[in-house]
């Protein structure tokens, strides 16, 4: 199982810090997050930065990145400041 961690507005919208997932790819995790938390979280996922074990999936195989037991998937929504 992989650990999915939610940060900032995703965490607030979901009402929890994360969960354990049996997903096999990042794409499956994103779909699972959307189904688990609904519309409130969906709006943040489009521009989310996704890390697997601290590495940006853009430097791996994107959403096709495979997950192994013990992997950590971190989801960071975009943050704007002023």
C-alpha positions as CSV (number, residue, x, y, z in Angstrom):
1,X,0.0,0.0,0.0
2,X,1.1,3.5,-0.7
3,X,0.5,6.5,1.6
4,X,-1.3,9.4,0.1
5,X,-0.7,12.7,1.8
6,X,-2.7,15.8,1.3
7,X,-1.4,19.4,1.8
8,X,-2.8,22.9,2.3
9,X,-6.2,23.4,0.7
10,X,-6.6,19.8,-0.3
11,X,-6.2,18.8,3.4
12,X,-8.7,21.3,4.4
13,X,-11.2,20.4,1.8
14,X,-10.8,16.6,2.4
15,X,-11.0,17.0,6.2
16,X,-8.0,14.7,6.8
17,X,-4.3,14.5,6.2
18,X,-4.3,11.5,4.0
19,X,-4.9,7.8,3.8
20,X,-3.5,4.4,2.7
21,X,-4.1,3.5,-0.9
22,X,-3.9,0.2,-2.9
23,X,-3.6,2.1,-6.2
24,X,-0.9,0.9,-8.6
25,X,-0.3,4.2,-10.4
26,X,-0.4,7.9,-9.8
27,X,-3.4,8.1,-12.2
28,X,-5.3,5.7,-10.0
29,X,-4.5,7.7,-6.9
30,X,-5.8,10.9,-8.5
31,X,-9.0,9.2,-9.6
32,X,-9.4,7.7,-6.1
33,X,-8.8,11.1,-4.4
34,X,-11.5,12.6,-6.7
35,X,-14.0,9.9,-5.9
36,X,-13.2,9.8,-2.2
37,X,-13.5,13.5,-1.6
38,X,-15.7,14.8,-4.4
39,X,-16.1,18.2,-6.0
40,X,-14.5,20.3,-3.3
41,X,-11.2,18.5,-3.9
42,X,-11.6,18.0,-7.6
43,X,-11.0,21.7,-8.4
44,X,-7.5,21.5,-6.9
45,X,-6.3,18.3,-8.6
46,X,-6.0,19.8,-12.1
47,X,-3.0,21.9,-11.2
48,X,-1.7,19.9,-8.3
49,X,2.0,19.1,-7.9
50,X,2.4,15.4,-7.3
51,X,5.5,13.9,-5.7
52,X,6.2,10.2,-5.3
53,X,8.8,9.6,-2.6
54,X,9.8,13.3,-2.9
55,X,10.3,13.3,-6.7
56,X,8.0,15.2,-9.0
57,X,6.1,12.9,-11.3
58,X,7.1,15.2,-14.2
59,X,10.6,13.8,-13.8
60,X,9.3,10.2,-13.6
61,X,6.6,8.8,-15.9
62,X,3.9,11.3,-15.1
63,X,0.6,9.9,-14.2
64,X,1.8,6.5,-15.4
65,X,4.3,6.3,-12.6
66,X,3.9,3.0,-10.9
67,X,3.6,2.7,-7.1
68,X,5.1,0.1,-4.9
69,X,4.3,-0.9,-1.3
70,X,5.6,1.8,1.1
71,X,5.6,4.6,-1.5
72,X,4.5,8.0,-0.5
73,X,2.4,10.1,-2.8
74,X,2.2,13.8,-1.8
75,X,-0.4,16.1,-3.4
76,X,0.3,19.9,-3.3
77,X,-2.4,22.2,-4.8
78,X,-1.2,25.5,-6.3
79,X,-0.8,28.3,-3.7
80,X,-1.2,32.0,-4.4
81,X,0.1,34.7,-2.2
82,X,-0.3,38.4,-2.0
